[in-house]
Amino acid sequence: MPSDPTYPPLPTPLTVPVYDNHTHIDPSARPGRIEDGLALEYREQLDRASSVGVRGIVQVGTDVQSSIWAAETAAIEPRMLAAVAIHPNDAPELEAAAALDDALAVIDGLASRPRVRAIGETGLDFFRTDAAGRGAQFRSFEAHIDMAKRHGLALQIHDRDAHDDVIATLQRVGAPEKVVFHCFSGGPDLARVCADNGWYMSFAGTVTFKNAQNLRDALELAPRALLLVETDAPYLTPTPYRGRPNAPYLIPHTLRTMAEVIGTDASVLAAQIASNTELVYGRWDDEPVAAPPTTPIGIIA
């Protein structure tokens, strides 16, 4: 739970709008994120984002439940696209319960739904998973890579303390056409590998942290054509609001820091990142949305 559970104030709006290409605003992702006694409902989140120049989001699933929510909500919400996957840290538990194959089958089915544009987040996490669980992570990761290639979708990678193995896996089984290193966590060496392979680097609020000079060094040498921006909300709230809940409307803080680091105007960088984002996921208005159900999705009692 955040040290201060209230949401930060709205930032100064961006002149040129961008997208949050990785966020979690489903009800299950917001425990303890409270304002005036109620968690923010997803449409309020999107209204706030729109008001500061964040014109759309990619809502990212991490398990069957959140992936279904992402796919169903994106189908009726024009400001949302969906990514679906089993998080690498869940793979060992599902494998132990003989449930991983069933979960992967659900994700594969969701991948063909309208407005699902990415498989993710998937990858490897050696910070939370010990050696005994890594086999399940590799198997899950490779299954997600296969889905991305078969469905022609982008792949959003979760990579924590596993850079070499993520790269080796992508090279061994063959990477999809569009690969995104979500919440880029490497330094210049990983940025060079991504640049050489045409893999996108998505920077989150961590790039604003004082102790994250390695991220800023990586950002300085990353090709601008491969840059994306994200919140990973409700986590990784950018400076100066660390310790408070994150949300897509806080993207301007991260984008402006990125512009300062690489020595360009925020509007110029926003235009580049907006173009990059649409190249990865397509346009938000490429597919029509369905009529909303009688009972709106995501309402919190």
C-alpha positions as CSV (number, residue, x, y, z in Angstrom):
1,M,0.0,0.0,0.0
2,P,1.4,3.5,-0.8
3,S,2.6,5.7,2.0
4,D,0.1,8.3,0.8
5,P,-3.0,6.7,-0.8
6,T,-4.3,9.8,-2.5
7,Y,-3.7,10.4,-6.2
8,P,-1.3,13.2,-7.2
9,P,-2.6,16.4,-8.8
10,L,-3.1,16.7,-12.5
11,P,0.1,17.7,-14.3
12,T,0.4,20.5,-16.9
13,P,-1.1,19.0,-20.1
14,L,1.1,17.9,-22.9
15,T,0.8,20.1,-26.1
16,V,1.3,17.0,-28.3
17,P,-0.6,13.9,-27.0
18,V,0.9,10.5,-26.4
19,Y,-0.2,7.0,-25.3
20,D,0.5,5.0,-22.2
21,N,1.6,1.8,-23.7
22,H,1.6,-0.3,-20.5
23,T,-0.7,0.2,-17.6
24,H,-3.0,-1.7,-15.2
25,I,-6.3,0.0,-14.3
26,D,-8.4,-3.0,-13.8
27,P,-10.2,-3.3,-10.4
28,S,-7.9,-6.1,-9.2
29,A,-4.8,-3.9,-9.8
30,R,-5.8,-1.2,-7.4
31,P,-5.8,-2.6,-3.8
32,G,-5.2,0.3,-1.4
33,R,-5.4,2.9,-4.2
34,I,-8.2,5.1,-2.6
35,E,-9.4,8.6,-3.2
36,D,-12.3,9.9,-1.1
37,G,-12.9,6.4,0.1
38,L,-13.3,4.9,-3.4
39,A,-10.9,3.4,-5.9
40,L,-11.0,5.3,-9.2
41,E,-13.2,3.6,-11.8
42,Y,-11.5,3.0,-15.2
43,R,-13.4,5.7,-17.1
44,E,-12.4,8.3,-14.5
45,Q,-8.8,7.2,-15.0
46,L,-9.2,7.6,-18.8
47,D,-10.9,11.0,-18.5
48,R,-8.1,12.3,-16.4
49,A,-5.6,10.9,-18.9
50,S,-7.4,12.6,-21.8
51,S,-7.4,15.9,-20.0
52,V,-3.6,16.1,-19.9
53,G,-2.8,14.8,-23.4
54,V,-2.7,11.0,-22.9
55,R,-5.1,10.0,-25.7
56,G,-5.1,6.2,-25.1
57,I,-3.7,3.3,-23.1
58,V,-2.7,-0.3,-23.5
59,Q,-4.4,-2.2,-20.7
60,V,-2.1,-5.1,-19.8
61,G,-3.3,-8.5,-18.4
62,T,-1.2,-10.5,-16.0
63,D,-3.4,-13.5,-15.5
64,V,-6.6,-15.0,-16.9
65,Q,-8.9,-12.7,-15.0
66,S,-7.2,-9.5,-15.8
67,S,-6.6,-10.5,-19.4
68,I,-10.3,-11.2,-19.9
69,W,-11.1,-7.8,-18.3
70,A,-8.6,-6.1,-20.6
71,A,-10.0,-7.7,-23.7
72,E,-13.7,-7.2,-22.8
73,T,-13.2,-3.6,-21.7
74,A,-11.1,-2.6,-24.7
75,A,-13.9,-3.9,-26.9
76,I,-16.2,-1.2,-25.6
77,E,-13.7,1.6,-24.8
78,P,-12.3,3.6,-27.7
79,R,-9.4,4.9,-25.5
80,M,-8.1,1.4,-24.7
81,L,-6.3,-1.4,-26.4
82,A,-5.5,-4.7,-24.7
83,A,-2.6,-6.9,-24.1
84,V,-3.1,-10.4,-22.6
85,A,-0.8,-12.9,-20.9
86,I,0.2,-14.9,-17.9
87,H,2.8,-13.0,-15.8
88,P,6.1,-14.9,-15.5
89,N,5.9,-14.9,-11.7
90,D,2.6,-16.8,-11.9
91,A,3.9,-19.5,-14.3
92,P,5.6,-21.7,-11.6
93,E,2.5,-21.7,-9.4
94,L,0.3,-22.6,-12.3
95,E,2.7,-25.3,-13.4
96,A,2.7,-26.8,-9.9
97,A,-1.1,-26.9,-10.0
98,A,-1.1,-28.5,-13.5
99,A,-3.0,-25.4,-14.6
100,L,-0.5,-23.6,-16.8
101,D,-1.5,-25.2,-20.1
102,D,-5.2,-24.3,-19.5
103,A,-4.3,-20.7,-18.6
104,L,-2.2,-20.4,-21.8
105,A,-5.0,-21.8,-23.8
106,V,-7.3,-19.0,-22.5
107,I,-4.7,-16.4,-23.4
108,D,-4.4,-17.9,-26.9
109,G,-8.1,-17.6,-27.3
110,L,-8.2,-14.0,-26.2
111,A,-5.4,-13.1,-28.6
112,S,-7.8,-13.2,-31.5
113,R,-10.4,-10.9,-30.0
114,P,-11.0,-7.4,-31.4
115,R,-8.7,-4.6,-30.0
116,V,-6.3,-7.1,-28.4
117,R,-3.0,-5.9,-29.9
118,A,-0.3,-7.4,-27.8
119,I,0.8,-10.5,-25.9
120,G,2.1,-9.4,-22.6
121,E,3.3,-9.0,-20.1
122,T,5.4,-12.1,-20.4
123,G,9.1,-12.9,-20.0
124,L,11.5,-13.9,-17.2
125,D,11.8,-12.7,-13.6
126,F,14.7,-14.1,-11.7
127,F,14.2,-11.6,-8.8
128,R,11.1,-13.2,-7.4
129,T,11.4,-16.7,-8.9
130,D,14.2,-19.1,-7.7
131,A,15.9,-21.7,-9.9
132,A,13.2,-24.3,-9.2
133,G,10.5,-22.2,-10.9
134,R,12.5,-21.0,-13.9
135,G,11.7,-23.9,-16.1
136,A,8.0,-23.0,-16.0
137,Q,8.9,-19.4,-16.8
138,F,10.8,-20.4,-19.8
139,R,8.0,-22.7,-21.0
140,S,5.4,-19.9,-20.5
141,F,7.6,-17.3,-22.2
142,E,8.2,-19.4,-25.3
143,A,4.5,-20.2,-25.5
144,H,3.7,-16.5,-25.4
145,I,6.3,-15.8,-28.1
146,D,4.6,-18.4,-30.3
147,M,1.2,-16.7,-29.8
148,A,2.6,-13.3,-30.7
149,K,4.0,-14.7,-33.9
150,R,0.9,-16.7,-34.9
151,H,-1.5,-13.9,-34.2
152,G,0.7,-11.1,-35.6
153,L,0.8,-9.2,-32.3
154,A,3.4,-7.2,-30.5
155,L,5.2,-8.9,-27.6
156,Q,5.5,-7.0,-24.3
157,I,8.4,-8.4,-22.2
158,H,8.7,-8.3,-18.5
159,D,12.5,-8.6,-17.8
160,R,13.8,-8.5,-14.3
161,D,17.3,-9.6,-13.4
162,A,17.2,-11.8,-16.5
163,H,18.5,-9.7,-19.4
164,D,20.9,-12.4,-20.9
165,D,18.3,-15.2,-20.7
166,V,15.5,-13.0,-22.3
167,I,17.8,-12.1,-25.2
168,A,19.0,-15.7,-25.6
169,T,15.4,-17.0,-25.7
170,L,14.3,-14.4,-28.3
171,Q,17.3,-15.3,-30.5
172,R,16.9,-19.1,-30.0
173,V,13.2,-19.4,-30.8
174,G,12.9,-16.3,-33.1
175,A,11.5,-13.0,-31.9
176,P,8.2,-11.6,-33.2
177,E,8.3,-8.7,-35.6
178,K,7.5,-6.2,-32.8
179,V,9.1,-6.6,-29.4
180,V,8.7,-4.2,-26.5
181,F,10.9,-4.2,-23.4
182,H,8.3,-3.0,-20.9
183,C,9.6,-0.9,-18.0
184,F,13.1,-1.0,-19.6
185,S,15.4,-1.9,-16.7
186,G,18.8,-2.3,-18.3
187,G,21.7,0.0,-18.9
188,P,23.5,1.0,-22.1
189,D,24.5,-2.6,-22.9
190,L,20.9,-3.8,-23.1
191,A,19.9,-0.6,-25.0
192,R,22.5,-1.4,-27.7
193,V,21.2,-5.0,-28.0
194,C,17.7,-3.7,-28.4
195,A,18.8,-1.1,-31.0
196,D,20.7,-3.7,-33.0
197,N,17.6,-5.9,-33.1
198,G,15.0,-3.2,-33.6
199,W,13.3,-3.9,-30.3
200,Y,11.4,-1.1,-28.6
201,M,12.4,0.3,-25.2
202,S,9.5,1.5,-23.0
203,F,10.5,3.8,-20.2
204,A,8.4,4.2,-17.0
205,G,8.5,6.5,-14.0
206,T,11.7,4.8,-12.9
207,V,13.7,7.0,-15.3
208,T,12.9,9.9,-13.1
209,F,14.3,8.3,-10.0
210,K,17.6,9.8,-8.6
211,N,19.2,6.4,-8.3
212,A,18.4,5.4,-12.0
213,Q,21.3,6.9,-13.8
214,N,21.8,3.7,-15.8
215,L,18.4,4.1,-17.3
216,R,19.1,7.7,-18.3
217,D,22.4,6.5,-19.8
218,A,20.5,3.9,-21.8
219,L,17.9,6.4,-22.9
220,E,20.5,8.8,-24.2
221,L,21.9,6.3,-26.6
222,A,18.6,4.6,-27.6
223,P,17.3,5.4,-31.1
224,R,14.3,7.8,-30.8
225,A,12.5,5.6,-33.3
226,L,12.5,2.8,-30.7
227,L,11.3,4.8,-27.7
228,L,7.9,4.3,-25.9
229,V,6.6,5.6,-22.6
230,E,4.4,4.0,-19.9
231,T,3.3,4.2,-16.3
232,D,3.0,0.6,-15.3
233,A,0.3,2.0,-13.0
234,P,-0.5,1.6,-10.2
235,Y,3.2,1.1,-9.6
236,L,6.4,3.2,-10.3
237,T,4.9,6.6,-9.7
238,P,7.3,9.2,-11.1
239,T,9.2,11.8,-9.2
240,P,8.1,14.0,-7.4
241,Y,5.2,11.8,-6.3
242,R,6.9,8.5,-5.3
243,G,5.0,6.8,-2.6
244,R,1.6,7.8,-4.1
245,P,-0.5,5.8,-6.5
246,N,0.4,6.0,-10.2
247,A,-2.1,6.4,-13.0
248,P,-2.0,7.1,-16.8
249,Y,-2.6,10.8,-16.3
250,L,0.9,11.1,-14.8
251,I,2.7,10.2,-18.1
252,P,3.6,13.9,-18.7
253,H,6.1,13.8,-15.8
254,T,8.0,10.8,-17.3
255,L,7.9,12.2,-20.8
256,R,9.2,15.6,-19.8
257,T,12.1,13.9,-17.9
258,M,12.9,11.8,-21.0
259,A,13.0,14.9,-23.1
260,E,15.4,16.6,-20.7
261,V,17.7,13.6,-20.7
262,I,18.0,13.4,-24.4
263,G,18.0,17.2,-25.0
264,T,14.9,17.8,-27.0
265,D,11.6,19.6,-26.7
266,A,8.9,17.6,-25.0
267,S,6.5,18.2,-27.9
268,V,9.0,16.8,-30.4
269,L,9.6,13.7,-28.3
270,A,5.8,13.3,-27.8
271,A,5.2,13.3,-31.5
272,Q,7.9,10.7,-32.0
273,I,6.6,8.5,-29.3
274,A,3.0,8.7,-30.4
275,S,4.1,7.7,-33.9
276,N,6.2,4.8,-32.5
277,T,3.3,3.6,-30.4
278,E,1.0,3.5,-33.3
279,L,3.5,1.6,-35.4
280,V,3.7,-1.1,-32.6
281,Y,0.0,-1.4,-31.8
282,G,-1.9,0.2,-34.6
283,R,-4.2,3.1,-34.3
284,W,-6.8,3.2,-31.5
285,D,-9.6,3.9,-34.0
286,D,-8.7,1.0,-36.5
287,E,-11.4,-1.2,-35.0
288,P,-14.8,0.0,-33.9
289,V,-15.9,-0.5,-30.4
290,A,-19.0,-2.5,-29.4
291,A,-22.0,-1.1,-27.7
292,P,-21.4,-1.1,-23.9
293,P,-23.2,-3.7,-21.8
294,T,-26.2,-2.8,-19.6
295,T,-23.9,-3.2,-16.6
296,P,-20.7,-1.4,-17.3
297,I,-17.5,-3.4,-16.9
298,G,-15.2,-2.4,-14.0
299,I,-17.7,-0.7,-11.7
300,I,-16.6,-1.0,-8.1
301,A,-19.3,-1.2,-5.5
